[in-house]
Amino acid sequence: MRSLAFPPPSRTLAWIVILTLVGAILRIAASAGALWLDEAWSAVLADNVQTPLGVFVQINHDNNHHLNSLWLQSVGLGAPPLVARGLAIVAGSLSVLVAGLIGARRNPATGIITALLFALSPVLVTLGSEARGYAPMTLMVLVAAWYIDRYLDGDERADRPVTLAVCFFVGALFQLTMIFAACALVGWPALTLWRRHGLKRATLVTLRLLGPAMVAMVVAVAIVFAPAVFGGAEFRFGSYQDFTILLFLRGIIDLLGYVVGAPVISFFLPAGAVVLTVLARSLGTPRLALYWLAIVAFPLTVAALHTMNAGHARYYLLAGLALLLLLGETLAALIRASGWKRIAGGGALLLFSGASMAANLDLIRNQRGDPGAAVRAMAARAPAGTRVIIDRETGLALLKVAAAEAGYPLEIATRCPAARFVFADWFNGEDDSPPAIERCGARYRAIASADGIGMSAQNWTLYERVR
């Protein structure tokens, strides 16, 4: 089955636009609450260096998503959460539109269903409503995939080496995991053209089409690391975990669970993704090489190379994007069939939609464990301002940004003497904070707390001194 010519039928495009608006509404709703740790950390790093040049030459930290940091710096440390997350919301919403257009090249049903999947998938709602670089990077990946898909189908208007170079460059400066996507986006036409025309022609055509993009990627990576390499500064990582097979499995399972709205620990998730990829050939999909590279080869390469921080779910975002595109094709094929296939496809789509909406509503209600509630609790008891001791360094960024957002004068201390309040935060997997503690010779009792839910979550407890 050959792809449809662009643009899709007007009715199909209208449905894709409607679903894009649905995706935007979900992302806006999920953007309430003060910035959680990684967002707040990025905002503080950008604010500390003060100038746009400082973002590129002074921070030298993996939590600096350069173009996103420029946005956070421009809106200011005390910007409302909706504004701080505005760039991600726009990019995440546009990703629904582009994904729908990619799907519509197969048939109208695939376009509409793909847009629905991208609008509702909890991983994309989460990343599309947080002030980090993943959502803009996702948009760049999808725009590049849209052009490559059209080019492989013979659309001369999609012969855009410069456009693809811009996608690679901008995507990498938003989030360096664009490197993984770039490998799949280059390998996809290379393998497809090799099968059609042989190795020599495939190599020449791929180099002409994507050679500038690969150069742009190298330049972007150099921009990120050169200041540390040539300036003598250490490039720092927010966390460093050595590779273990358990961390790897946890990371890929978490990602796939949030992709389909089933955030559970189950080996059926990666097994199901592999089975779906194997069966993709029966769809006659022109994107088979992309699916194999992104869903199977990429995670296996991470495992083979024993890559650091393999337990981070968002590390595998590329696999999730490819899986959603493949699900769009698969479910559309089932629904367009008859008998039990149509029933199975419709049931699977309803199950995905219901499970995803449940996860999204949890995110919207929980607000990532909104650390702004701690500032509001202190302001209710000390309206003129107060002093708080943080249990560990991570609390500094959280409270600094939340206090700036609220316009509340807060002195944040890391050591004695005793303050009126103590703020303790922890990560999932660690012990919860107890109901009472002692610090600096004083006793404190818990007065407010939050347990974050989802991929982006903050857990904390606020204590007040017992008089």
N, C-alpha and C positions, 0 to 999 in steps of 0.2 A: 504494500500500500504506500503510495507516494504522498508526500506532504501536500497540504493545501497551499495555494499561493497566498501571499500576504496582500491586502489585509483580510481578516476573516469576515464572514457575513455580518451585516449590521446588527441583527438580533443577537448573535453570539457575542459580538463586541459589547453590546449593551449589558448583557448578563455579566461579562467579565468586569466591566466598570462598576456595576452594582456590587459585586463581590469584593472589588477593591475598596469600595466605601465601607463595606462591612468589616473588612480587615482593618481599615483605618480607625473605625469606631472602637474595635476591640483593643487596638494598640493605645489609643488615647485613654480608654478606661483603665488600662493596665499601667499607665504611667503615673498614677497618683502615688503619693508617699515620698518621703525624702530619699535621696540617693543611697543605695546600699553600698557595701564596702568598696568594690572595684570601681564603681562609678565615682564615689566620693574621692577615692584615692587619685583617680585620673584628674578630677577637678582641682584638687589641691596641688598636684604636681604642675598642672598648667598654670595655676594662679601664682605659684611660687616663683616661676621663672619670668613672669610678667610680660615678656615680649614674644611675638610669633617666632623670631629667630631662636629664642631660648627653648621653645618646644623641640626644635630640631637638633640643637647642639648642647643643651645642658641637662636634660632629664635622664637620658640613657637608661631607660627602664622599660620592661616588657609591658607594663600597664599604661604606657604612653602610646595610644593609637593616634598617630600624629595629626591627621586631618580632623579627627574627632576632638583632640585636645585643643586645636585651634578654635573649634566651635565653642567648647567649654570656656576657653579663655575670653572669647569675644562676648559671650553672654554674661560672664561674671560669676563669681563664686556663689553669690546669693540669688541667682536666677531661680524662678519657680521651677519645680521639677518638670512640668510640661514643656517649658522652654528649653531646659537643659537636655531633655530627651527628644526635642522636636526634630532634630536632624535624623535620628533613628526612626522616628515615627513616619516621617515622609518617605525615607528610603524603604522601610519595611512595607509600607502600603504600596509603593510603586512596584515592589518585587512581586506582589500579587498580580498586578497588571501584566508585567512582562512574562511571568510564568504562565498566565492564561493565554497570552499570545503564542508562546512556544507550544503549548498543548494544542491550540486551535490549528496549528499547521498540520496536525494529523486529521482532525475532524472537529466539528463544533462541540460535540459531547466531551471530547478530551479537553478542549479549551476551558469549558465551563467547570468541569470536575476538577481540573488542575488548579484553577483559580480558587475554587472552594477549599481544596486541601491546603494551599498556601495561605489562605486567609485565616483558617482555623487552627492550623498546626501549632500546638503550645510552644514548641521551641522557637518558632518564628514570631509568635506573639510576644514571647518573653524578650527575645533579642531585639525585636522591633519596637520595644518600649523601654529600653534602657540606654543610658548615655554612654555607649561604647561604640566601637567601630564595626561590629559584626553585621549589623543590618545594612549599612552602606556597602560593605564588602560583598554581601549577598547580592545586592542589586547589580554590582559590577560583574559578578559571576554570571548572573542570568542574562544580562545584556550581551555579554560576550558569547554565551551559549546560543542566544537567539540569532546573532549574526552567523555564527559557525553553522548552525542548523540550516539556515537559509542558503548559505554558500554551498554546503554539501548537496543540497537539493537543486543546485544549478541556478540560483538567483544571483545574477550578476551585480545587483544593487547591494548585495551583502559582501562584496569583495572589498573589505575595509581594513587593511592592515593598520592604518593609523588609529582608527576607532578602537580596534582591539588592543593596541598598545596603550591607549588612554585607559581602557578598562583595567588592564593588568597593573598599570602604574598607580592609578587612583585606588584600586582595590587593596593593593599592598600597603599603601600609606594609611589606609583605614584599619587594616588588620593583616598581620604577616602570614596568617594561615591561608591567605590568597596564594601562597606558594604551592600548597597542595592542590588547590583548584587549577592553577596554571598548568601543572603537570597533566591533569586529566583533560583540560581543554586543548592542550597541544597534542596529547596522545590520541584523542578522539578522531580528529581529521586525519592524522598520520596513519592510524590503523585502518580507517575506513577507505582512504585513498589507496593504501597499499593493496587492500583486497581488490579494489576496482581496477587499478592501473599498474600495479607492480611497485617495487620498493623505490626505484630511482625517481620515477615521476612523483610518487607520494612525498618523498623527501624534499624535492625541489619546490613543489607546490606548498607544502607545509611551511617551509622556511620563508617563502615569499609572503605567505599570508600571516604567519605568526612569528617570524623572525624579529620584526620590530617590537612585538609584544614581549618576547623573551628578553630582548635588550632592555626594554623599559622595566621589566621586573628586576633585572640585575641592578639597574640604576636605583630603583626604589629601595632595594635591600641595602645598597651601599649608603644611601642617605640615612637609613636607620642606624647602621652599625659604624659608619666611618667616624663620627665624633668620638665614640668610645675607643676605637682602634687607634686613631691618630692623635687623640687628645690625651691619651694615657689614663683615661677614666675607666672604671670597671662598669660593664654593662650588667645591670642588676635584674634579678627575676623576683617577682613577688613571692613565688614558692618554687621549690625544686624537689621533685620526686624522682628517684631512680625507677627505671622500668621494672615492673613485675607483671606477670601474666594476669594476676588477679586485678591489679589496677587497670590494665588494658581492657579486660573484659568488662569491668565495672564502667569504664568510660564509654565504651561503644554501646553497652546495653542501656545506660542512662540516656544517651543521645537518642537512640532509636525509640526508646519508650516515650520521650517527650515529643518526638516527631509524630507519632501516631496516637498520642493521647493516652498512653498506657504506661505511666511512670512506675513500673514494677521491675524487680530483679528477676528476669527470666531468660534462660538461654534460648527460648523459642523466638525471641526478637531477632538476634543475629541470624539464627538458623532460617527463620522465615524470610529475612531479607536476601539471603543467599539463594534460597529456593526460588523466590520471585525473580531474581536476576537470571538464574538458569532458564526459567520458563519464558523469559522475555523474548527469546528468539521466535517463539510461536506467534508473537504479536506482529512480526514483520517490522519491528521498530527500526528506524534509521539511526537510532541513538544507542544501539547495543554496545558499542565500544565504550561510550561514555559511562553507561551503567556498570559495566564490568570494572572499568578503571576506578570509578568513584566508590562503588559499594563494596567491592571485593578486594581489588588490588591495593587500594590505598590503605585500608586498615591492616591488611597483611604485611604491607611494607613497614608500617609503624611497628608492628610486632617484630618483624625480622631485624629492624635496625635498633630495636630496644630504645626508642625515642623517649626522652625525658618527659615528665608530666603526662604520661599516657592515660592517666585516670581522669583527666579533665574532659567532660562530655562535649563541650563546645569545640574541642580539638577536632572532632569528627563531623563538623557541620557539613562539609562537602558531601559526605555519604548521605546525610539526611536530605539535602537538596535533591540529589540524584534519585533517592528513593521516592520522594514525593512526585517527581516527574514521572517515574516509572509507575507508581500507583495510579496516577492520573490516566495513563494509557491503559493500564490493566483494568481498572474499574470501568472505564468507558467501553472497553471491548466487551466486558461481561454484560453491562447494562444494555448495550446495543444488540446483544445476542437474544436468544429466546429460551424459554423453559427454565430449568434450574440455574443456568448461568446468570440469567437476568435477576432472578431472586437472590442468588448469592452476591452478585455485584451490588444490588440495591441494599441488601442487608449490611454488607461490609461498609458501604458509604455511610449509612445511618449510624452504624456502630462507631466509625471514626468520628463523625460529626458530634455525636453525643458525648463520647469520651473526651474529645478535645475541648468541647465547650465546658464540661465539668472541670477540667484542669485549668482552663482560662478563667473561669469564675472564681476558683480558689485563689489564683494569682491576683485577680482584681480585688477580692475581699481582703486578702492577707497583706497586700501592698509590700511584698518582699520583707515583711517584718519591720516596716516603716520606723527607722530610728528617729524620725521627727517626733514621734510620740513621747520619746524620752525628754526631748527639749520642751515639749508642751507640758509635761508633768512637772518639770523644774520651774517653768514659768508660772504655773498655777500656784506654786508654793513660794516662789521668790520672784515676784513680777519685775523687780528692779535689776535683776541679774544675780548670778551666783557663781560659785566655784565648784568644780567637779573633778574628782580624781579618776583617771582611767586605769583599768586593770592592766591593759597592754596597749602597745603602740597603735594597733588597728583602730582603736576607739577614737584616736585623734582626728582622723579624716572624717569619720562618721559624724561626730559631734560638731566639728568645725563647719562642715557644709550645712548640716541641719540647722545649726544656730544662725548661720548667715542667711539661709532661706527664710527663717522666721524673724530675722532682725532682732534677735535676742542676745544681750550682752552676756557672754559666757566665758569664764576663765577656765581653761582646761589644764590640769596639772598631772604630772606623772609621778610625783613623790609627796611625802609628808611636808607640812603638817596636815592634820585631818581637815577635810572639807565637809560641807553639808551633804554632798552627794558623792556616790561612787557609781561609775558606769562599767559594767562587765559585759563583754561580748564573747561569743564562742562560735565555733564552726560545727556543722553537722558531723556527728560521730564522736564529739567530745561530750564530757559530762555537763549537764545543765548547771547553771548557777544555783547555789543553795538559797533558801528563804532568808537567811541571816548570815552576816559576815563580820569580821573584825579587820579594821585597817587603821594604822597609825595610832593604835591604842584606843580606838573608839569603836563602838558597836553600830552596825547598820542593819536596817531591815528593808526587804524588797518592797517597792511601791508601784513598780510598773515593769512589764516585760513583754517580749514578743518572740515567737518562734516563726522564722521565715519558712515559706513553702515554695518549692520549685527549684529550677536551675539557678536562679538569682535570689538568694535568700540571706537574711540577716537575723541572727539570734542574739538577744541581749537582755540584760536585767539592770534596772536602775534601783539603787539603794539610797535611802535617806538616813542620816545620823539619828540615832535614838538619843533624845535629850534626857 
